[in-house]
């Protein structure tokens, strides 16, 4: 059986939106220091999340389409909402 993988464009808008909201308009350029990892299933009421990894720290941040941050919690085997500021700072340092 042959599996066909469909290419999806990286979605940078949520990361740029989150950086701008937390640190001001100039911070949107910091998105260039992240890799787009891909899409993952988020909470049922949220849907798909986007994963980004910082090129230096190799720490990841998960954002929904509106730029709200989520973190993986092993206790619930899923993603839960966290503060944007904390999630972005954790990824950057």
Jmol script that loads the backbone (N, CA, C; Angstrom):
load data "model"
ATOM      1  N   UNK A   1       0.838  -1.182   0.000  1.00  0.00           N
ATOM      2  CA  UNK A   1       0.000   0.000   0.000  1.00  0.00           C
ATOM      3  C   UNK A   1       0.880   1.241   0.000  1.00  0.00           C
ATOM      4  N   UNK A   2       0.602   2.160  -0.864  1.00  0.00           N
ATOM      5  CA  UNK A   2       1.382   3.384  -0.976  1.00  0.00           C
ATOM      6  C   UNK A   2       0.674   4.509  -0.246  1.00  0.00           C
ATOM      7  N   UNK A   3       1.444   5.245   0.562  1.00  0.00           N
ATOM      8  CA  UNK A   3       0.892   6.362   1.309  1.00  0.00           C
ATOM      9  C   UNK A   3       1.315   7.661   0.655  1.00  0.00           C
ATOM     10  N   UNK A   4       0.390   8.552   0.461  1.00  0.00           N
ATOM     11  CA  UNK A   4       0.678   9.851  -0.133  1.00  0.00           C
ATOM     12  C   UNK A   4       0.654  10.908   0.963  1.00  0.00           C
ATOM     13  N   UNK A   5       1.756  11.626   1.093  1.00  0.00           N
ATOM     14  CA  UNK A   5       1.820  12.704   2.066  1.00  0.00           C
ATOM     15  C   UNK A   5       1.514  14.014   1.359  1.00  0.00           C
ATOM     16  N   UNK A   6       0.623  14.763   1.941  1.00  0.00           N
ATOM     17  CA  UNK A   6       0.248  16.033   1.342  1.00  0.00           C
ATOM     18  C   UNK A   6       1.052  17.151   1.997  1.00  0.00           C
ATOM     19  N   UNK A   7       1.722  17.957   1.192  1.00  0.00           N
ATOM     20  CA  UNK A   7       2.499  19.086   1.703  1.00  0.00           C
ATOM     21  C   UNK A   7       1.552  20.176   2.185  1.00  0.00           C
ATOM     22  N   UNK A   8       1.898  20.737   3.318  1.00  0.00           N
ATOM     23  CA  UNK A   8       1.163  21.897   3.841  1.00  0.00           C
ATOM     24  C   UNK A   8       2.159  23.001   4.118  1.00  0.00           C
ATOM     25  N   UNK A   9       1.815  24.183   3.717  1.00  0.00           N
ATOM     26  CA  UNK A   9       2.679  25.334   3.940  1.00  0.00           C
ATOM     27  C   UNK A   9       2.839  25.612   5.427  1.00  0.00           C
ATOM     28  N   UNK A  10       4.032  26.002   5.849  1.00  0.00           N
ATOM     29  CA  UNK A  10       4.208  26.437   7.241  1.00  0.00           C
ATOM     30  C   UNK A  10       3.304  27.636   7.533  1.00  0.00           C
ATOM     31  N   UNK A  11       2.755  27.669   8.708  1.00  0.00           N
ATOM     32  CA  UNK A  11       1.860  28.755   9.121  1.00  0.00           C
ATOM     33  C   UNK A  11       2.599  29.628  10.140  1.00  0.00           C
ATOM     34  N   UNK A  12       3.173  30.719   9.666  1.00  0.00           N
ATOM     35  CA  UNK A  12       3.951  31.614  10.518  1.00  0.00           C
ATOM     36  C   UNK A  12       3.099  32.667  11.221  1.00  0.00           C
ATOM     37  N   UNK A  13       1.888  32.905  10.757  1.00  0.00           N
ATOM     38  CA  UNK A  13       1.053  33.977  11.308  1.00  0.00           C
ATOM     39  C   UNK A  13       0.816  33.850  12.819  1.00  0.00           C
ATOM     40  N   UNK A  14       0.504  32.653  13.357  1.00  0.00           N
ATOM     41  CA  UNK A  14       0.280  32.573  14.804  1.00  0.00           C
ATOM     42  C   UNK A  14       1.514  32.959  15.631  1.00  0.00           C
ATOM     43  N   UNK A  15       2.696  32.551  15.180  1.00  0.00           N
ATOM     44  CA  UNK A  15       3.920  32.900  15.910  1.00  0.00           C
ATOM     45  C   UNK A  15       4.185  34.395  15.837  1.00  0.00           C
ATOM     46  N   UNK A  16       4.047  34.978  14.671  1.00  0.00           N
ATOM     47  CA  UNK A  16       4.244  36.420  14.524  1.00  0.00           C
ATOM     48  C   UNK A  16       3.233  37.194  15.361  1.00  0.00           C
ATOM     49  N   UNK A  17       1.990  36.718  15.376  1.00  0.00           N
ATOM     50  CA  UNK A  17       0.929  37.363  16.162  1.00  0.00           C
ATOM     51  C   UNK A  17       1.253  37.294  17.654  1.00  0.00           C
ATOM     52  N   UNK A  18       1.694  36.127  18.129  1.00  0.00           N
ATOM     53  CA  UNK A  18       2.003  35.957  19.555  1.00  0.00           C
ATOM     54  C   UNK A  18       3.202  36.802  19.964  1.00  0.00           C
ATOM     55  N   UNK A  19       4.254  36.809  19.155  1.00  0.00           N
ATOM     56  CA  UNK A  19       5.435  37.614  19.474  1.00  0.00           C
ATOM     57  C   UNK A  19       5.099  39.095  19.521  1.00  0.00           C
ATOM     58  N   UNK A  20       4.318  39.566  18.561  1.00  0.00           N
ATOM     59  CA  UNK A  20       3.917  40.969  18.512  1.00  0.00           C
ATOM     60  C   UNK A  20       3.070  41.339  19.715  1.00  0.00           C
ATOM     61  N   UNK A  21       2.117  40.497  20.069  1.00  0.00           N
ATOM     62  CA  UNK A  21       1.226  40.784  21.201  1.00  0.00           C
ATOM     63  C   UNK A  21       1.988  40.862  22.518  1.00  0.00           C
ATOM     64  N   UNK A  22       2.983  40.007  22.694  1.00  0.00           N
ATOM     65  CA  UNK A  22       3.714  39.957  23.965  1.00  0.00           C
ATOM     66  C   UNK A  22       4.856  40.962  24.053  1.00  0.00           C
ATOM     67  N   UNK A  23       5.562  41.193  22.933  1.00  0.00           N
ATOM     68  CA  UNK A  23       6.795  41.974  23.004  1.00  0.00           C
ATOM     69  C   UNK A  23       6.832  43.192  22.088  1.00  0.00           C
ATOM     70  N   UNK A  24       5.743  43.470  21.358  1.00  0.00           N
ATOM     71  CA  UNK A  24       5.691  44.632  20.487  1.00  0.00           C
ATOM     72  C   UNK A  24       5.963  44.290  19.035  1.00  0.00           C
ATOM     73  N   UNK A  25       5.626  45.217  18.137  1.00  0.00           N
ATOM     74  CA  UNK A  25       5.714  44.961  16.692  1.00  0.00           C
ATOM     75  C   UNK A  25       7.096  44.529  16.201  1.00  0.00           C
ATOM     76  N   UNK A  26       8.164  45.075  16.779  1.00  0.00           N
ATOM     77  CA  UNK A  26       9.511  44.715  16.330  1.00  0.00           C
ATOM     78  C   UNK A  26       9.831  43.241  16.613  1.00  0.00           C
ATOM     79  N   UNK A  27       9.137  42.644  17.552  1.00  0.00           N
ATOM     80  CA  UNK A  27       9.409  41.256  17.935  1.00  0.00           C
ATOM     81  C   UNK A  27       8.966  40.255  16.876  1.00  0.00           C
ATOM     82  N   UNK A  28       8.084  40.650  15.970  1.00  0.00           N
ATOM     83  CA  UNK A  28       7.620  39.723  14.936  1.00  0.00           C
ATOM     84  C   UNK A  28       8.781  39.199  14.102  1.00  0.00           C
ATOM     85  N   UNK A  29       9.839  39.986  13.982  1.00  0.00           N
ATOM     86  CA  UNK A  29      11.009  39.537  13.218  1.00  0.00           C
ATOM     87  C   UNK A  29      11.727  38.386  13.917  1.00  0.00           C
ATOM     88  N   UNK A  30      11.481  38.191  15.210  1.00  0.00           N
ATOM     89  CA  UNK A  30      12.088  37.076  15.942  1.00  0.00           C
ATOM     90  C   UNK A  30      11.569  35.737  15.438  1.00  0.00           C
ATOM     91  N   UNK A  31      10.482  35.744  14.689  1.00  0.00           N
ATOM     92  CA  UNK A  31       9.961  34.496  14.119  1.00  0.00           C
ATOM     93  C   UNK A  31      10.993  33.842  13.207  1.00  0.00           C
ATOM     94  N   UNK A  32      11.897  34.631  12.650  1.00  0.00           N
ATOM     95  CA  UNK A  32      12.939  34.093  11.768  1.00  0.00           C
ATOM     96  C   UNK A  32      13.914  33.188  12.514  1.00  0.00           C
ATOM     97  N   UNK A  33      13.925  33.253  13.842  1.00  0.00           N
ATOM     98  CA  UNK A  33      14.822  32.391  14.613  1.00  0.00           C
ATOM     99  C   UNK A  33      14.138  31.094  15.056  1.00  0.00           C
ATOM    100  N   UNK A  34      13.008  30.782  14.434  1.00  0.00           N
ATOM    101  CA  UNK A  34      12.291  29.539  14.713  1.00  0.00           C
ATOM    102  C   UNK A  34      12.186  28.696  13.452  1.00  0.00           C
ATOM    103  N   UNK A  35      12.099  27.390  13.642  1.00  0.00           N
ATOM    104  CA  UNK A  35      11.745  26.461  12.576  1.00  0.00           C
ATOM    105  C   UNK A  35      10.277  26.123  12.743  1.00  0.00           C
ATOM    106  N   UNK A  36       9.596  25.931  11.646  1.00  0.00           N
ATOM    107  CA  UNK A  36       8.226  25.424  11.708  1.00  0.00           C
ATOM    108  C   UNK A  36       8.336  23.904  11.706  1.00  0.00           C
ATOM    109  N   UNK A  37       7.830  23.267  12.760  1.00  0.00           N
ATOM    110  CA  UNK A  37       7.926  21.814  12.898  1.00  0.00           C
ATOM    111  C   UNK A  37       6.753  21.126  12.220  1.00  0.00           C
ATOM    112  N   UNK A  38       5.551  21.652  12.412  1.00  0.00           N
ATOM    113  CA  UNK A  38       4.385  21.048  11.782  1.00  0.00           C
ATOM    114  C   UNK A  38       3.121  21.265  12.586  1.00  0.00           C
ATOM    115  N   UNK A  39       2.118  20.511  12.213  1.00  0.00           N
ATOM    116  CA  UNK A  39       0.795  20.600  12.837  1.00  0.00           C
ATOM    117  C   UNK A  39       0.576  19.383  13.726  1.00  0.00           C
ATOM    118  N   UNK A  40      -0.053  19.584  14.871  1.00  0.00           N
ATOM    119  CA  UNK A  40      -0.407  18.496  15.784  1.00  0.00           C
ATOM    120  C   UNK A  40      -1.837  18.696  16.270  1.00  0.00           C
ATOM    121  N   UNK A  41      -2.436  17.633  16.729  1.00  0.00           N
ATOM    122  CA  UNK A  41      -3.793  17.710  17.262  1.00  0.00           C
ATOM    123  C   UNK A  41      -3.770  18.387  18.633  1.00  0.00           C
ATOM    124  N   UNK A  42      -4.589  19.415  18.775  1.00  0.00           N
ATOM    125  CA  UNK A  42      -4.711  20.113  20.048  1.00  0.00           C
ATOM    126  C   UNK A  42      -5.943  19.649  20.795  1.00  0.00           C
ATOM    127  N   UNK A  43      -6.334  20.381  21.817  1.00  0.00           N
ATOM    128  CA  UNK A  43      -7.550  20.038  22.545  1.00  0.00           C
ATOM    129  C   UNK A  43      -8.759  19.997  21.600  1.00  0.00           C
ATOM    130  N   UNK A  44      -9.723  19.168  21.926  1.00  0.00           N
ATOM    131  CA  UNK A  44     -10.896  18.993  21.068  1.00  0.00           C
ATOM    132  C   UNK A  44     -11.601  20.303  20.745  1.00  0.00           C
ATOM    133  N   UNK A  45     -11.672  21.197  21.719  1.00  0.00           N
ATOM    134  CA  UNK A  45     -12.381  22.453  21.490  1.00  0.00           C
ATOM    135  C   UNK A  45     -11.532  23.506  20.773  1.00  0.00           C
ATOM    136  N   UNK A  46     -10.272  23.186  20.485  1.00  0.00           N
ATOM    137  CA  UNK A  46      -9.359  24.123  19.829  1.00  0.00           C
ATOM    138  C   UNK A  46      -8.989  23.647  18.429  1.00  0.00           C
ATOM    139  N   UNK A  47      -8.739  22.370  18.302  1.00  0.00           N
ATOM    140  CA  UNK A  47      -8.331  21.832  17.011  1.00  0.00           C
ATOM    141  C   UNK A  47      -6.822  21.793  16.863  1.00  0.00           C
ATOM    142  N   UNK A  48      -6.394  22.016  15.668  1.00  0.00           N
ATOM    143  CA  UNK A  48      -4.997  21.872  15.295  1.00  0.00           C
ATOM    144  C   UNK A  48      -4.093  22.952  15.903  1.00  0.00           C
ATOM    145  N   UNK A  49      -2.899  22.519  16.343  1.00  0.00           N
ATOM    146  CA  UNK A  49      -1.893  23.443  16.849  1.00  0.00           C
ATOM    147  C   UNK A  49      -0.711  23.452  15.887  1.00  0.00           C
ATOM    148  N   UNK A  50       0.053  24.539  15.937  1.00  0.00           N
ATOM    149  CA  UNK A  50       1.267  24.649  15.146  1.00  0.00           C
ATOM    150  C   UNK A  50       2.462  24.572  16.091  1.00  0.00           C
ATOM    151  N   UNK A  51       3.476  23.779  15.735  1.00  0.00           N
ATOM    152  CA  UNK A  51       4.677  23.647  16.558  1.00  0.00           C
ATOM    153  C   UNK A  51       5.832  24.401  15.915  1.00  0.00           C
ATOM    154  N   UNK A  52       6.518  25.185  16.741  1.00  0.00           N
ATOM    155  CA  UNK A  52       7.698  25.931  16.303  1.00  0.00           C
ATOM    156  C   UNK A  52       8.842  25.591  17.252  1.00  0.00           C
ATOM    157  N   UNK A  53      10.056  25.510  16.709  1.00  0.00           N
ATOM    158  CA  UNK A  53      11.230  25.227  17.534  1.00  0.00           C
ATOM    159  C   UNK A  53      12.260  26.332  17.330  1.00  0.00           C
ATOM    160  N   UNK A  54      12.772  26.851  18.432  1.00  0.00           N
ATOM    161  CA  UNK A  54      13.781  27.903  18.356  1.00  0.00           C
ATOM    162  C   UNK A  54      15.104  27.307  17.884  1.00  0.00           C
ATOM    163  N   UNK A  55      15.779  27.986  16.963  1.00  0.00           N
ATOM    164  CA  UNK A  55      16.987  27.439  16.347  1.00  0.00           C
ATOM    165  C   UNK A  55      18.164  27.327  17.308  1.00  0.00           C
ATOM    166  N   UNK A  56      18.226  28.160  18.325  1.00  0.00           N
ATOM    167  CA  UNK A  56      19.347  28.110  19.269  1.00  0.00           C
ATOM    168  C   UNK A  56      19.046  27.250  20.488  1.00  0.00           C
ATOM    169  N   UNK A  57      17.885  27.461  21.099  1.00  0.00           N
ATOM    170  CA  UNK A  57      17.564  26.745  22.337  1.00  0.00           C
ATOM    171  C   UNK A  57      16.992  25.356  22.083  1.00  0.00           C
ATOM    172  N   UNK A  58      16.467  25.133  20.891  1.00  0.00           N
ATOM    173  CA  UNK A  58      15.796  23.879  20.514  1.00  0.00           C
ATOM    174  C   UNK A  58      14.576  23.598  21.396  1.00  0.00           C
ATOM    175  N   UNK A  59      14.022  24.649  21.967  1.00  0.00           N
ATOM    176  CA  UNK A  59      12.794  24.517  22.749  1.00  0.00           C
ATOM    177  C   UNK A  59      11.617  24.854  21.853  1.00  0.00           C
ATOM    178  N   UNK A  60      10.522  24.186  22.113  1.00  0.00           N
ATOM    179  CA  UNK A  60       9.346  24.333  21.252  1.00  0.00           C
ATOM    180  C   UNK A  60       8.233  25.128  21.912  1.00  0.00           C
ATOM    181  N   UNK A  61       7.433  25.719  21.055  1.00  0.00           N
ATOM    182  CA  UNK A  61       6.217  26.389  21.494  1.00  0.00           C
ATOM    183  C   UNK A  61       5.095  25.920  20.567  1.00  0.00           C
ATOM    184  N   UNK A  62       3.946  25.623  21.153  1.00  0.00           N
ATOM    185  CA  UNK A  62       2.758  25.197  20.398  1.00  0.00           C
ATOM    186  C   UNK A  62       1.730  26.315  20.466  1.00  0.00           C
ATOM    187  N   UNK A  63       1.210  26.702  19.298  1.00  0.00           N
ATOM    188  CA  UNK A  63       0.237  27.792  19.232  1.00  0.00           C
ATOM    189  C   UNK A  63      -0.971  27.376  18.406  1.00  0.00           C
ATOM    190  N   UNK A  64      -2.146  27.883  18.779  1.00  0.00           N
ATOM    191  CA  UNK A  64      -3.318  27.652  17.942  1.00  0.00           C
ATOM    192  C   UNK A  64      -3.324  28.682  16.816  1.00  0.00           C
ATOM    193  N   UNK A  65      -4.313  28.643  15.977  1.00  0.00           N
ATOM    194  CA  UNK A  65      -4.343  29.535  14.806  1.00  0.00           C
ATOM    195  C   UNK A  65      -4.432  31.006  15.194  1.00  0.00           C
ATOM    196  N   UNK A  66      -4.864  31.298  16.421  1.00  0.00           N
ATOM    197  CA  UNK A  66      -4.965  32.679  16.886  1.00  0.00           C
ATOM    198  C   UNK A  66      -3.737  33.152  17.652  1.00  0.00           C
ATOM    199  N   UNK A  67      -2.741  32.266  17.808  1.00  0.00           N
ATOM    200  CA  UNK A  67      -1.523  32.634  18.514  1.00  0.00           C
ATOM    201  C   UNK A  67      -1.563  32.408  20.008  1.00  0.00           C
ATOM    202  N   UNK A  68      -2.522  31.628  20.494  1.00  0.00           N
ATOM    203  CA  UNK A  68      -2.578  31.293  21.925  1.00  0.00           C
ATOM    204  C   UNK A  68      -1.701  30.075  22.186  1.00  0.00           C
ATOM    205  N   UNK A  69      -0.956  30.100  23.285  1.00  0.00           N
ATOM    206  CA  UNK A  69       0.043  29.069  23.585  1.00  0.00           C
ATOM    207  C   UNK A  69      -0.541  27.875  24.338  1.00  0.00           C
ATOM    208  N   UNK A  70       0.067  26.717  24.060  1.00  0.00           N
ATOM    209  CA  UNK A  70      -0.302  25.449  24.705  1.00  0.00           C
ATOM    210  C   UNK A  70       0.968  24.695  25.048  1.00  0.00           C
ATOM    211  N   UNK A  71       0.861  23.819  26.040  1.00  0.00           N
ATOM    212  CA  UNK A  71       1.987  22.988  26.442  1.00  0.00           C
ATOM    213  C   UNK A  71       1.485  21.558  26.596  1.00  0.00           C
ATOM    214  N   UNK A  72       2.367  20.607  26.292  1.00  0.00           N
ATOM    215  CA  UNK A  72       2.048  19.193  26.446  1.00  0.00           C
ATOM    216  C   UNK A  72       2.117  18.841  27.928  1.00  0.00           C
ATOM    217  N   UNK A  73       1.072  18.207  28.441  1.00  0.00           N
ATOM    218  CA  UNK A  73       1.025  17.748  29.823  1.00  0.00           C
ATOM    219  C   UNK A  73       0.887  16.233  29.815  1.00  0.00           C
ATOM    220  N   UNK A  74       1.906  15.548  30.309  1.00  0.00           N
ATOM    221  CA  UNK A  74       1.876  14.083  30.298  1.00  0.00           C
ATOM    222  C   UNK A  74       0.752  13.540  31.183  1.00  0.00           C
ATOM    223  N   UNK A  75       0.373  14.300  32.222  1.00  0.00           N
ATOM    224  CA  UNK A  75      -0.689  13.853  33.128  1.00  0.00           C
ATOM    225  C   UNK A  75      -2.015  13.641  32.402  1.00  0.00           C
ATOM    226  N   UNK A  76      -2.245  14.437  31.359  1.00  0.00           N
ATOM    227  CA  UNK A  76      -3.501  14.313  30.607  1.00  0.00           C
ATOM    228  C   UNK A  76      -3.259  13.776  29.196  1.00  0.00           C
ATOM    229  N   UNK A  77      -1.974  13.495  28.899  1.00  0.00           N
ATOM    230  CA  UNK A  77      -1.585  13.022  27.560  1.00  0.00           C
ATOM    231  C   UNK A  77      -2.147  13.928  26.469  1.00  0.00           C
ATOM    232  N   UNK A  78      -1.983  15.228  26.703  1.00  0.00           N
ATOM    233  CA  UNK A  78      -2.489  16.178  25.726  1.00  0.00           C
ATOM    234  C   UNK A  78      -2.010  17.587  26.017  1.00  0.00           C
ATOM    235  N   UNK A  79      -2.429  18.487  25.159  1.00  0.00           N
ATOM    236  CA  UNK A  79      -2.051  19.889  25.281  1.00  0.00           C
ATOM    237  C   UNK A  79      -3.070  20.648  26.117  1.00  0.00           C
ATOM    238  N   UNK A  80      -2.566  21.564  26.926  1.00  0.00           N
ATOM    239  CA  UNK A  80      -3.411  22.452  27.722  1.00  0.00           C
ATOM    240  C   UNK A  80      -2.937  23.881  27.557  1.00  0.00           C
ATOM    241  N   UNK A  81      -3.845  24.820  27.750  1.00  0.00           N
ATOM    242  CA  UNK A  81      -3.567  26.249  27.567  1.00  0.00           C
ATOM    243  C   UNK A  81      -2.615  26.749  28.639  1.00  0.00           C
ATOM    244  N   UNK A  82      -1.640  27.561  28.233  1.00  0.00           N
ATOM    245  CA  UNK A  82      -0.696  28.204  29.140  1.00  0.00           C
ATOM    246  C   UNK A  82      -0.559  29.667  28.729  1.00  0.00           C
ATOM    247  N   UNK A  83       0.127  30.450  29.544  1.00  0.00           N
ATOM    248  CA  UNK A  83       0.297  31.874  29.214  1.00  0.00           C
ATOM    249  C   UNK A  83       1.244  32.030  28.026  1.00  0.00           C
ATOM    250  N   UNK A  84       0.897  32.932  27.147  1.00  0.00           N
ATOM    251  CA  UNK A  84       1.755  33.199  25.991  1.00  0.00           C
ATOM    252  C   UNK A  84       3.129  33.676  26.422  1.00  0.00           C
ATOM    253  N   UNK A  85       3.154  34.601  27.353  1.00  0.00           N
ATOM    254  CA  UNK A  85       4.428  35.168  27.776  1.00  0.00           C
ATOM    255  C   UNK A  85       5.367  34.078  28.302  1.00  0.00           C
ATOM    256  N   UNK A  86       4.866  33.229  29.186  1.00  0.00           N
ATOM    257  CA  UNK A  86       5.684  32.149  29.734  1.00  0.00           C
ATOM    258  C   UNK A  86       6.158  31.176  28.678  1.00  0.00           C
ATOM    259  N   UNK A  87       5.265  30.793  27.771  1.00  0.00           N
ATOM    260  CA  UNK A  87       5.620  29.822  26.730  1.00  0.00           C
ATOM    261  C   UNK A  87       6.661  30.396  25.775  1.00  0.00           C
ATOM    262  N   UNK A  88       6.520  31.655  25.398  1.00  0.00           N
ATOM    263  CA  UNK A  88       7.475  32.275  24.475  1.00  0.00           C
ATOM    264  C   UNK A  88       8.831  32.472  25.150  1.00  0.00           C
ATOM    265  N   UNK A  89       8.823  32.938  26.380  1.00  0.00           N
ATOM    266  CA  UNK A  89      10.094  33.116  27.102  1.00  0.00           C
ATOM    267  C   UNK A  89      10.781  31.776  27.291  1.00  0.00           C
ATOM    268  N   UNK A  90      10.028  30.729  27.639  1.00  0.00           N
ATOM    269  CA  UNK A  90      10.625  29.392  27.777  1.00  0.00           C
ATOM    270  C   UNK A  90      11.287  28.938  26.487  1.00  0.00           C
ATOM    271  N   UNK A  91      10.693  29.247  25.351  1.00  0.00           N
ATOM    272  CA  UNK A  91      11.258  28.837  24.067  1.00  0.00           C
ATOM    273  C   UNK A  91      12.499  29.665  23.723  1.00  0.00           C
ATOM    274  N   UNK A  92      12.525  30.911  24.135  1.00  0.00           N
ATOM    275  CA  UNK A  92      13.608  31.812  23.747  1.00  0.00           C
ATOM    276  C   UNK A  92      14.851  31.727  24.632  1.00  0.00           C
ATOM    277  N   UNK A  93      14.701  31.283  25.874  1.00  0.00           N
ATOM    278  CA  UNK A  93      15.863  31.236  26.790  1.00  0.00           C
ATOM    279  C   UNK A  93      16.119  29.851  27.320  1.00  0.00           C
TER     280      UNK A  93
END
end "model"
wireframe off; spacefill off
backbone 0.3
color backbone group
